[in-house]
Structures are given as C-alpha cells and as structure tokens.
Amino acid sequence: MKISELRELTQEELQQKLNDFAEELFNLRFQKALNRLENPKRIPKVKRNVARIKTLLTQRAQETK
C-alpha cells in the first residue's frame, strides 16, 4: 500500500490493517520454514507495509500530545 492511501484511513482502520499484515507476515514466515513459499518477494513488501503503518500510528500519537 502507498503511504497516501494509509493516511486516509482512521486510527481503527490502521490498527486493523496492522493486525492483518502481521498475521500475513507470520503465515509467510511459516510457509518459508516449510519450504512452501510461492512468492518470496512478498515478505519484504509486507514488512514495509507494517513499518509504514507503525510510523503513521506513532506520528499521530505524537500529534495529539
């Protein structure tokens, strides 16, 4: 996802996306361990999305202080 798309989401929606991406990352790592991973390039993309969402959540938390 692009950062511009993420900025349009509410706090709750971002939290839900973060949970979804974290679960997907867990599943991808599990598949990798079992040598059943079809698209290994997906792991860095998911990790990048998790980092983007965490950054946005941190920025929003600091803005409210």
mmCIF file of the N, C-alpha and C atoms, coordinates in Angstrom:
data_MODEL
# 
_entry.id   MODEL 
# 
loop_
_atom_site.group_PDB 
_atom_site.id 
_atom_site.type_symbol 
_atom_site.label_atom_id 
_atom_site.label_alt_id 
_atom_site.label_comp_id 
_atom_site.label_asym_id 
_atom_site.label_entity_id 
_atom_site.label_seq_id 
_atom_site.pdbx_PDB_ins_code 
_atom_site.Cartn_x 
_atom_site.Cartn_y 
_atom_site.Cartn_z 
_atom_site.occupancy 
_atom_site.B_iso_or_equiv 
_atom_site.pdbx_formal_charge 
_atom_site.auth_seq_id 
_atom_site.auth_comp_id 
_atom_site.auth_asym_id 
_atom_site.auth_atom_id 
_atom_site.pdbx_PDB_model_num 
ATOM 1   N N  . MET A 1 1  ? 0.830  -1.177  0.000  1.00 0.00 ? 1  MET A N  1 
ATOM 2   C CA . MET A 1 1  ? 0.000  0.000   0.000  1.00 0.00 ? 1  MET A CA 1 
ATOM 3   C C  . MET A 1 1  ? 0.875  1.241   0.000  1.00 0.00 ? 1  MET A C  1 
ATOM 4   N N  . LYS A 1 2  ? 0.353  2.270   -0.602 1.00 0.00 ? 2  LYS A N  1 
ATOM 5   C CA . LYS A 1 2  ? 1.066  3.538   -0.615 1.00 0.00 ? 2  LYS A CA 1 
ATOM 6   C C  . LYS A 1 2  ? 0.759  4.309   0.656  1.00 0.00 ? 2  LYS A C  1 
ATOM 7   N N  . ILE A 1 3  ? 1.703  5.147   1.037  1.00 0.00 ? 3  ILE A N  1 
ATOM 8   C CA . ILE A 1 3  ? 1.544  5.931   2.261  1.00 0.00 ? 3  ILE A CA 1 
ATOM 9   C C  . ILE A 1 3  ? 0.361  6.885   2.155  1.00 0.00 ? 3  ILE A C  1 
ATOM 10  N N  . SER A 1 4  ? 0.096  7.374   0.948  1.00 0.00 ? 4  SER A N  1 
ATOM 11  C CA . SER A 1 4  ? -1.045 8.280   0.769  1.00 0.00 ? 4  SER A CA 1 
ATOM 12  C C  . SER A 1 4  ? -2.361 7.558   1.024  1.00 0.00 ? 4  SER A C  1 
ATOM 13  N N  . GLU A 1 5  ? -2.427 6.302   0.646  1.00 0.00 ? 5  GLU A N  1 
ATOM 14  C CA . GLU A 1 5  ? -3.637 5.513   0.910  1.00 0.00 ? 5  GLU A CA 1 
ATOM 15  C C  . GLU A 1 5  ? -3.801 5.279   2.409  1.00 0.00 ? 5  GLU A C  1 
ATOM 16  N N  . LEU A 1 6  ? -2.704 5.052   3.084  1.00 0.00 ? 6  LEU A N  1 
ATOM 17  C CA . LEU A 1 6  ? -2.763 4.780   4.514  1.00 0.00 ? 6  LEU A CA 1 
ATOM 18  C C  . LEU A 1 6  ? -3.137 6.023   5.316  1.00 0.00 ? 6  LEU A C  1 
ATOM 19  N N  . ARG A 1 7  ? -2.709 7.190   4.859  1.00 0.00 ? 7  ARG A N  1 
ATOM 20  C CA . ARG A 1 7  ? -3.011 8.433   5.577  1.00 0.00 ? 7  ARG A CA 1 
ATOM 21  C C  . ARG A 1 7  ? -4.503 8.742   5.592  1.00 0.00 ? 7  ARG A C  1 
ATOM 22  N N  . GLU A 1 8  ? -5.233 8.216   4.631  1.00 0.00 ? 8  GLU A N  1 
ATOM 23  C CA . GLU A 1 8  ? -6.669 8.470   4.547  1.00 0.00 ? 8  GLU A CA 1 
ATOM 24  C C  . GLU A 1 8  ? -7.472 7.611   5.531  1.00 0.00 ? 8  GLU A C  1 
ATOM 25  N N  . LEU A 1 9  ? -6.847 6.594   6.102  1.00 0.00 ? 9  LEU A N  1 
ATOM 26  C CA . LEU A 1 9  ? -7.547 5.674   6.991  1.00 0.00 ? 9  LEU A CA 1 
ATOM 27  C C  . LEU A 1 9  ? -7.622 6.238   8.409  1.00 0.00 ? 9  LEU A C  1 
ATOM 28  N N  . THR A 1 10 ? -8.627 5.785   9.140  1.00 0.00 ? 10 THR A N  1 
ATOM 29  C CA . THR A 1 10 ? -8.770 6.187   10.535 1.00 0.00 ? 10 THR A CA 1 
ATOM 30  C C  . THR A 1 10 ? -7.822 5.360   11.401 1.00 0.00 ? 10 THR A C  1 
ATOM 31  N N  . GLN A 1 11 ? -7.734 5.741   12.661 1.00 0.00 ? 11 GLN A N  1 
ATOM 32  C CA . GLN A 1 11 ? -6.867 5.042   13.617 1.00 0.00 ? 11 GLN A CA 1 
ATOM 33  C C  . GLN A 1 11 ? -7.258 3.565   13.742 1.00 0.00 ? 11 GLN A C  1 
ATOM 34  N N  . GLU A 1 12 ? -8.554 3.294   13.818 1.00 0.00 ? 12 GLU A N  1 
ATOM 35  C CA . GLU A 1 12 ? -9.027 1.918   13.962 1.00 0.00 ? 12 GLU A CA 1 
ATOM 36  C C  . GLU A 1 12 ? -8.739 1.100   12.703 1.00 0.00 ? 12 GLU A C  1 
ATOM 37  N N  . GLU A 1 13 ? -8.921 1.716   11.550 1.00 0.00 ? 13 GLU A N  1 
ATOM 38  C CA . GLU A 1 13 ? -8.649 1.022   10.296 1.00 0.00 ? 13 GLU A CA 1 
ATOM 39  C C  . GLU A 1 13 ? -7.161 0.713   10.157 1.00 0.00 ? 13 GLU A C  1 
ATOM 40  N N  . LEU A 1 14 ? -6.326 1.637   10.585 1.00 0.00 ? 14 LEU A N  1 
ATOM 41  C CA . LEU A 1 14 ? -4.881 1.386   10.551 1.00 0.00 ? 14 LEU A CA 1 
ATOM 42  C C  . LEU A 1 14 ? -4.502 0.235   11.472 1.00 0.00 ? 14 LEU A C  1 
ATOM 43  N N  . GLN A 1 15 ? -5.098 0.216   12.640 1.00 0.00 ? 15 GLN A N  1 
ATOM 44  C CA . GLN A 1 15 ? -4.820 -0.861  13.591 1.00 0.00 ? 15 GLN A CA 1 
ATOM 45  C C  . GLN A 1 15 ? -5.246 -2.211  13.012 1.00 0.00 ? 15 GLN A C  1 
ATOM 46  N N  . GLN A 1 16 ? -6.390 -2.244  12.334 1.00 0.00 ? 16 GLN A N  1 
ATOM 47  C CA . GLN A 1 16 ? -6.870 -3.471  11.711 1.00 0.00 ? 16 GLN A CA 1 
ATOM 48  C C  . GLN A 1 16 ? -5.930 -3.919  10.590 1.00 0.00 ? 16 GLN A C  1 
ATOM 49  N N  . LYS A 1 17 ? -5.492 -2.965  9.770  1.00 0.00 ? 17 LYS A N  1 
ATOM 50  C CA . LYS A 1 17 ? -4.541 -3.280  8.687  1.00 0.00 ? 17 LYS A CA 1 
ATOM 51  C C  . LYS A 1 17 ? -3.241 -3.825  9.273  1.00 0.00 ? 17 LYS A C  1 
ATOM 52  N N  . LEU A 1 18 ? -2.785 -3.217  10.374 1.00 0.00 ? 18 LEU A N  1 
ATOM 53  C CA . LEU A 1 18 ? -1.557 -3.676  11.020 1.00 0.00 ? 18 LEU A CA 1 
ATOM 54  C C  . LEU A 1 18 ? -1.704 -5.121  11.486 1.00 0.00 ? 18 LEU A C  1 
ATOM 55  N N  . ASN A 1 19 ? -2.833 -5.437  12.087 1.00 0.00 ? 19 ASN A N  1 
ATOM 56  C CA . ASN A 1 19 ? -3.082 -6.814  12.531 1.00 0.00 ? 19 ASN A CA 1 
ATOM 57  C C  . ASN A 1 19 ? -3.120 -7.771  11.348 1.00 0.00 ? 19 ASN A C  1 
ATOM 58  N N  . ASP A 1 20 ? -3.756 -7.356  10.252 1.00 0.00 ? 20 ASP A N  1 
ATOM 59  C CA . ASP A 1 20 ? -3.843 -8.201  9.070  1.00 0.00 ? 20 ASP A CA 1 
ATOM 60  C C  . ASP A 1 20 ? -2.466 -8.478  8.467  1.00 0.00 ? 20 ASP A C  1 
ATOM 61  N N  . PHE A 1 21 ? -1.657 -7.408  8.348  1.00 0.00 ? 21 PHE A N  1 
ATOM 62  C CA . PHE A 1 21 ? -0.326 -7.577  7.781  1.00 0.00 ? 21 PHE A CA 1 
ATOM 63  C C  . PHE A 1 21 ? 0.570  -8.407  8.704  1.00 0.00 ? 21 PHE A C  1 
ATOM 64  N N  . ALA A 1 22 ? 0.434  -8.242  10.000 1.00 0.00 ? 22 ALA A N  1 
ATOM 65  C CA . ALA A 1 22 ? 1.234  -9.023  10.940 1.00 0.00 ? 22 ALA A CA 1 
ATOM 66  C C  . ALA A 1 22 ? 0.885  -10.504 10.837 1.00 0.00 ? 22 ALA A C  1 
ATOM 67  N N  . GLU A 1 23 ? -0.399 -10.792 10.684 1.00 0.00 ? 23 GLU A N  1 
ATOM 68  C CA . GLU A 1 23 ? -0.828 -12.178 10.528 1.00 0.00 ? 23 GLU A CA 1 
ATOM 69  C C  . GLU A 1 23 ? -0.314 -12.756 9.203  1.00 0.00 ? 23 GLU A C  1 
ATOM 70  N N  . GLU A 1 24 ? -0.386 -11.956 8.150  1.00 0.00 ? 24 GLU A N  1 
ATOM 71  C CA . GLU A 1 24 ? 0.114  -12.412 6.853  1.00 0.00 ? 24 GLU A CA 1 
ATOM 72  C C  . GLU A 1 24 ? 1.619  -12.669 6.915  1.00 0.00 ? 24 GLU A C  1 
ATOM 73  N N  . LEU A 1 25 ? 2.348  -11.804 7.597  1.00 0.00 ? 25 LEU A N  1 
ATOM 74  C CA . LEU A 1 25 ? 3.790  -11.983 7.730  1.00 0.00 ? 25 LEU A CA 1 
ATOM 75  C C  . LEU A 1 25 ? 4.108  -13.258 8.492  1.00 0.00 ? 25 LEU A C  1 
ATOM 76  N N  . PHE A 1 26 ? 3.349  -13.530 9.541  1.00 0.00 ? 26 PHE A N  1 
ATOM 77  C CA . PHE A 1 26 ? 3.529  -14.778 10.289 1.00 0.00 ? 26 PHE A CA 1 
ATOM 78  C C  . PHE A 1 26 ? 3.319  -15.984 9.379  1.00 0.00 ? 26 PHE A C  1 
ATOM 79  N N  . ASN A 1 27 ? 2.247  -15.949 8.599  1.00 0.00 ? 27 ASN A N  1 
ATOM 80  C CA . ASN A 1 27 ? 1.952  -17.065 7.701  1.00 0.00 ? 27 ASN A CA 1 
ATOM 81  C C  . ASN A 1 27 ? 3.024  -17.231 6.631  1.00 0.00 ? 27 ASN A C  1 
ATOM 82  N N  . LEU A 1 28 ? 3.533  -16.110 6.100  1.00 0.00 ? 28 LEU A N  1 
ATOM 83  C CA . LEU A 1 28 ? 4.582  -16.183 5.090  1.00 0.00 ? 28 LEU A CA 1 
ATOM 84  C C  . LEU A 1 28 ? 5.861  -16.780 5.673  1.00 0.00 ? 28 LEU A C  1 
ATOM 85  N N  . ARG A 1 29 ? 6.204  -16.383 6.887  1.00 0.00 ? 29 ARG A N  1 
ATOM 86  C CA . ARG A 1 29 ? 7.400  -16.941 7.534  1.00 0.00 ? 29 ARG A CA 1 
ATOM 87  C C  . ARG A 1 29 ? 7.225  -18.425 7.819  1.00 0.00 ? 29 ARG A C  1 
ATOM 88  N N  . PHE A 1 30 ? 6.029  -18.806 8.193  1.00 0.00 ? 30 PHE A N  1 
ATOM 89  C CA . PHE A 1 30 ? 5.734  -20.216 8.448  1.00 0.00 ? 30 PHE A CA 1 
ATOM 90  C C  . PHE A 1 30 ? 5.871  -21.021 7.158  1.00 0.00 ? 30 PHE A C  1 
ATOM 91  N N  . GLN A 1 31 ? 5.333  -20.491 6.056  1.00 0.00 ? 31 GLN A N  1 
ATOM 92  C CA . GLN A 1 31 ? 5.457  -21.160 4.762  1.00 0.00 ? 31 GLN A CA 1 
ATOM 93  C C  . GLN A 1 31 ? 6.915  -21.260 4.345  1.00 0.00 ? 31 GLN A C  1 
ATOM 94  N N  . LYS A 1 32 ? 7.685  -20.225 4.620  1.00 0.00 ? 32 LYS A N  1 
ATOM 95  C CA . LYS A 1 32 ? 9.099  -20.240 4.260  1.00 0.00 ? 32 LYS A CA 1 
ATOM 96  C C  . LYS A 1 32 ? 9.834  -21.342 5.021  1.00 0.00 ? 32 LYS A C  1 
ATOM 97  N N  . ALA A 1 33 ? 9.496  -21.503 6.294  1.00 0.00 ? 33 ALA A N  1 
ATOM 98  C CA . ALA A 1 33 ? 10.134 -22.527 7.110  1.00 0.00 ? 33 ALA A CA 1 
ATOM 99  C C  . ALA A 1 33 ? 9.815  -23.928 6.589  1.00 0.00 ? 33 ALA A C  1 
ATOM 100 N N  . LEU A 1 34 ? 8.639  -24.077 6.002  1.00 0.00 ? 34 LEU A N  1 
ATOM 101 C CA . LEU A 1 34 ? 8.222  -25.379 5.469  1.00 0.00 ? 34 LEU A CA 1 
ATOM 102 C C  . LEU A 1 34 ? 8.582  -25.558 3.997  1.00 0.00 ? 34 LEU A C  1 
ATOM 103 N N  . ASN A 1 35 ? 9.312  -24.575 3.444  1.00 0.00 ? 35 ASN A N  1 
ATOM 104 C CA . ASN A 1 35 ? 9.693  -24.593 2.023  1.00 0.00 ? 35 ASN A CA 1 
ATOM 105 C C  . ASN A 1 35 ? 8.484  -24.671 1.104  1.00 0.00 ? 35 ASN A C  1 
ATOM 106 N N  . ARG A 1 36 ? 7.425  -23.980 1.450  1.00 0.00 ? 36 ARG A N  1 
ATOM 107 C CA . ARG A 1 36 ? 6.217  -23.947 0.631  1.00 0.00 ? 36 ARG A CA 1 
ATOM 108 C C  . ARG A 1 36 ? 5.867  -22.523 0.184  1.00 0.00 ? 36 ARG A C  1 
ATOM 109 N N  . LEU A 1 37 ? 6.820  -21.634 0.298  1.00 0.00 ? 37 LEU A N  1 
ATOM 110 C CA . LEU A 1 37 ? 6.586  -20.242 -0.044 1.00 0.00 ? 37 LEU A CA 1 
ATOM 111 C C  . LEU A 1 37 ? 6.627  -20.070 -1.560 1.00 0.00 ? 37 LEU A C  1 
ATOM 112 N N  . GLU A 1 38 ? 5.515  -19.583 -2.129 1.00 0.00 ? 38 GLU A N  1 
ATOM 113 C CA . GLU A 1 38 ? 5.416  -19.430 -3.578 1.00 0.00 ? 38 GLU A CA 1 
ATOM 114 C C  . GLU A 1 38 ? 6.046  -18.123 -4.058 1.00 0.00 ? 38 GLU A C  1 
ATOM 115 N N  . ASN A 1 39 ? 5.891  -17.046 -3.294 1.00 0.00 ? 39 ASN A N  1 
ATOM 116 C CA . ASN A 1 39 ? 6.388  -15.749 -3.711 1.00 0.00 ? 39 ASN A CA 1 
ATOM 117 C C  . ASN A 1 39 ? 7.259  -15.148 -2.596 1.00 0.00 ? 39 ASN A C  1 
ATOM 118 N N  . PRO A 1 40 ? 8.563  -15.415 -2.614 1.00 0.00 ? 40 PRO A N  1 
ATOM 119 C CA . PRO A 1 40 ? 9.423  -14.920 -1.536 1.00 0.00 ? 40 PRO A CA 1 
ATOM 120 C C  . PRO A 1 40 ? 9.554  -13.399 -1.504 1.00 0.00 ? 40 PRO A C  1 
ATOM 121 N N  . LYS A 1 41 ? 9.251  -12.724 -2.591 1.00 0.00 ? 41 LYS A N  1 
ATOM 122 C CA . LYS A 1 41 ? 9.345  -11.265 -2.621 1.00 0.00 ? 41 LYS A CA 1 
ATOM 123 C C  . LYS A 1 41 ? 8.207  -10.604 -1.858 1.00 0.00 ? 41 LYS A C  1 
ATOM 124 N N  . ARG A 1 42 ? 7.222  -11.357 -1.457 1.00 0.00 ? 42 ARG A N  1 
ATOM 125 C CA . ARG A 1 42 ? 6.082  -10.807 -0.722 1.00 0.00 ? 42 ARG A CA 1 
ATOM 126 C C  . ARG A 1 42 ? 6.478  -10.429 0.712  1.00 0.00 ? 42 ARG A C  1 
ATOM 127 N N  . ILE A 1 43 ? 7.437  -11.150 1.293  1.00 0.00 ? 43 ILE A N  1 
ATOM 128 C CA . ILE A 1 43 ? 7.833  -10.901 2.683  1.00 0.00 ? 43 ILE A CA 1 
ATOM 129 C C  . ILE A 1 43 ? 8.337  -9.471  2.877  1.00 0.00 ? 43 ILE A C  1 
ATOM 130 N N  . PRO A 1 44 ? 9.288  -8.967  2.064  1.00 0.00 ? 44 PRO A N  1 
ATOM 131 C CA . PRO A 1 44 ? 9.731  -7.578  2.274  1.00 0.00 ? 44 PRO A CA 1 
ATOM 132 C C  . PRO A 1 44 ? 8.629  -6.548  2.057  1.00 0.00 ? 44 PRO A C  1 
ATOM 133 N N  . LYS A 1 45 ? 7.717  -6.829  1.145  1.00 0.00 ? 45 LYS A N  1 
ATOM 134 C CA . LYS A 1 45 ? 6.610  -5.894  0.902  1.00 0.00 ? 45 LYS A CA 1 
ATOM 135 C C  . LYS A 1 45 ? 5.703  -5.798  2.122  1.00 0.00 ? 45 LYS A C  1 
ATOM 136 N N  . VAL A 1 46 ? 5.416  -6.929  2.731  1.00 0.00 ? 46 VAL A N  1 
ATOM 137 C CA . VAL A 1 46 ? 4.557  -6.941  3.914  1.00 0.00 ? 46 VAL A CA 1 
ATOM 138 C C  . VAL A 1 46 ? 5.272  -6.260  5.079  1.00 0.00 ? 46 VAL A C  1 
ATOM 139 N N  . LYS A 1 47 ? 6.569  -6.524  5.242  1.00 0.00 ? 47 LYS A N  1 
ATOM 140 C CA . LYS A 1 47 ? 7.330  -5.884  6.306  1.00 0.00 ? 47 LYS A CA 1 
ATOM 141 C C  . LYS A 1 47 ? 7.359  -4.371  6.124  1.00 0.00 ? 47 LYS A C  1 
ATOM 142 N N  . ARG A 1 48 ? 7.466  -3.917  4.896  1.00 0.00 ? 48 ARG A N  1 
ATOM 143 C CA . ARG A 1 48 ? 7.480  -2.486  4.600  1.00 0.00 ? 48 ARG A CA 1 
ATOM 144 C C  . ARG A 1 48 ? 6.130  -1.856  4.956  1.00 0.00 ? 48 ARG A C  1 
ATOM 145 N N  . ASN A 1 49 ? 5.047  -2.567  4.638  1.00 0.00 ? 49 ASN A N  1 
ATOM 146 C CA . ASN A 1 49 ? 3.713  -2.059  4.975  1.00 0.00 ? 49 ASN A CA 1 
ATOM 147 C C  . ASN A 1 49 ? 3.524  -1.965  6.486  1.00 0.00 ? 49 ASN A C  1 
ATOM 148 N N  . VAL A 1 50 ? 4.024  -2.953  7.212  1.00 0.00 ? 50 VAL A N  1 
ATOM 149 C CA . VAL A 1 50 ? 3.931  -2.925  8.669  1.00 0.00 ? 50 VAL A CA 1 
ATOM 150 C C  . VAL A 1 50 ? 4.683  -1.710  9.208  1.00 0.00 ? 50 VAL A C  1 
ATOM 151 N N  . ALA A 1 51 ? 5.864  -1.457  8.676  1.00 0.00 ? 51 ALA A N  1 
ATOM 152 C CA . ALA A 1 51 ? 6.666  -0.319  9.128  1.00 0.00 ? 51 ALA A CA 1 
ATOM 153 C C  . ALA A 1 51 ? 5.969  0.999   8.811  1.00 0.00 ? 51 ALA A C  1 
ATOM 154 N N  . ARG A 1 52 ? 5.373  1.099   7.642  1.00 0.00 ? 52 ARG A N  1 
ATOM 155 C CA . ARG A 1 52 ? 4.660  2.324   7.273  1.00 0.00 ? 52 ARG A CA 1 
ATOM 156 C C  . ARG A 1 52 ? 3.500  2.599   8.228  1.00 0.00 ? 52 ARG A C  1 
ATOM 157 N N  . ILE A 1 53 ? 2.751  1.560   8.536  1.00 0.00 ? 53 ILE A N  1 
ATOM 158 C CA . ILE A 1 53 ? 1.603  1.731   9.426  1.00 0.00 ? 53 ILE A CA 1 
ATOM 159 C C  . ILE A 1 53 ? 2.059  2.111   10.830 1.00 0.00 ? 53 ILE A C  1 
ATOM 160 N N  . LYS A 1 54 ? 3.107  1.451   11.323 1.00 0.00 ? 54 LYS A N  1 
ATOM 161 C CA . LYS A 1 54 ? 3.612  1.786   12.658 1.00 0.00 ? 54 LYS A CA 1 
ATOM 162 C C  . LYS A 1 54 ? 4.121  3.221   12.706 1.00 0.00 ? 54 LYS A C  1 
ATOM 163 N N  . THR A 1 55 ? 4.751  3.668   11.639 1.00 0.00 ? 55 THR A N  1 
ATOM 164 C CA . THR A 1 55 ? 5.230  5.044   11.572 1.00 0.00 ? 55 THR A CA 1 
ATOM 165 C C  . THR A 1 55 ? 4.067  6.029   11.630 1.00 0.00 ? 55 THR A C  1 
ATOM 166 N N  . LEU A 1 56 ? 3.019  5.750   10.867 1.00 0.00 ? 56 LEU A N  1 
ATOM 167 C CA . LEU A 1 56 ? 1.844  6.629   10.882 1.00 0.00 ? 56 LEU A CA 1 
ATOM 168 C C  . LEU A 1 56 ? 1.185  6.664   12.260 1.00 0.00 ? 56 LEU A C  1 
ATOM 169 N N  . LEU A 1 57 ? 1.074  5.506   12.897 1.00 0.00 ? 57 LEU A N  1 
ATOM 170 C CA . LEU A 1 57 ? 0.464  5.458   14.225 1.00 0.00 ? 57 LEU A CA 1 
ATOM 171 C C  . LEU A 1 57 ? 1.292  6.258   15.227 1.00 0.00 ? 57 LEU A C  1 
ATOM 172 N N  . THR A 1 58 ? 2.617  6.175   15.122 1.00 0.00 ? 58 THR A N  1 
ATOM 173 C CA . THR A 1 58 ? 3.495  6.925   16.009 1.00 0.00 ? 58 THR A CA 1 
ATOM 174 C C  . THR A 1 58 ? 3.371  8.423   15.766 1.00 0.00 ? 58 THR A C  1 
ATOM 175 N N  . GLN A 1 59 ? 3.326  8.815   14.498 1.00 0.00 ? 59 GLN A N  1 
ATOM 176 C CA . GLN A 1 59 ? 3.179  10.227  14.161 1.00 0.00 ? 59 GLN A CA 1 
ATOM 177 C C  . GLN A 1 59 ? 1.870  10.784  14.696 1.00 0.00 ? 59 GLN A C  1 
ATOM 178 N N  . ARG A 1 60 ? 0.809  10.039  14.532 1.00 0.00 ? 60 ARG A N  1 
ATOM 179 C CA . ARG A 1 60 ? -0.488 10.504  15.013 1.00 0.00 ? 60 ARG A CA 1 
ATOM 180 C C  . ARG A 1 60 ? -0.517 10.613  16.529 1.00 0.00 ? 60 ARG A C  1 
ATOM 181 N N  . ALA A 1 61 ? 0.153  9.677   17.207 1.00 0.00 ? 61 ALA A N  1 
ATOM 182 C CA . ALA A 1 61 ? 0.201  9.724   18.669 1.00 0.00 ? 61 ALA A CA 1 
ATOM 183 C C  . ALA A 1 61 ? 0.961  10.956  19.136 1.00 0.00 ? 61 ALA A C  1 
ATOM 184 N N  . GLN A 1 62 ? 2.027  11.321  18.431 1.00 0.00 ? 62 GLN A N  1 
ATOM 185 C CA . GLN A 1 62 ? 2.813  12.487  18.829 1.00 0.00 ? 62 GLN A CA 1 
ATOM 186 C C  . GLN A 1 62 ? 2.084  13.784  18.526 1.00 0.00 ? 62 GLN A C  1 
ATOM 187 N N  . GLU A 1 63 ? 1.257  13.792  17.490 1.00 0.00 ? 63 GLU A N  1 
ATOM 188 C CA . GLU A 1 63 ? 0.499  14.990  17.140 1.00 0.00 ? 63 GLU A CA 1 
ATOM 189 C C  . GLU A 1 63 ? -0.538 15.325  18.197 1.00 0.00 ? 63 GLU A C  1 
ATOM 190 N N  . THR A 1 64 ? -1.085 14.300  18.837 1.00 0.00 ? 64 THR A N  1 
ATOM 191 C CA . THR A 1 64 ? -2.136 14.524  19.820 1.00 0.00 ? 64 THR A CA 1 
ATOM 192 C C  . THR A 1 64 ? -1.572 14.981  21.161 1.00 0.00 ? 64 THR A C  1 
ATOM 193 N N  . LYS A 1 65 ? -0.277 14.871  21.364 1.00 0.00 ? 65 LYS A N  1 
ATOM 194 C CA . LYS A 1 65 ? 0.325  15.274  22.637 1.00 0.00 ? 65 LYS A CA 1 
ATOM 195 C C  . LYS A 1 65 ? 0.534  16.762  22.701 1.00 0.00 ? 65 LYS A C  1 
# 
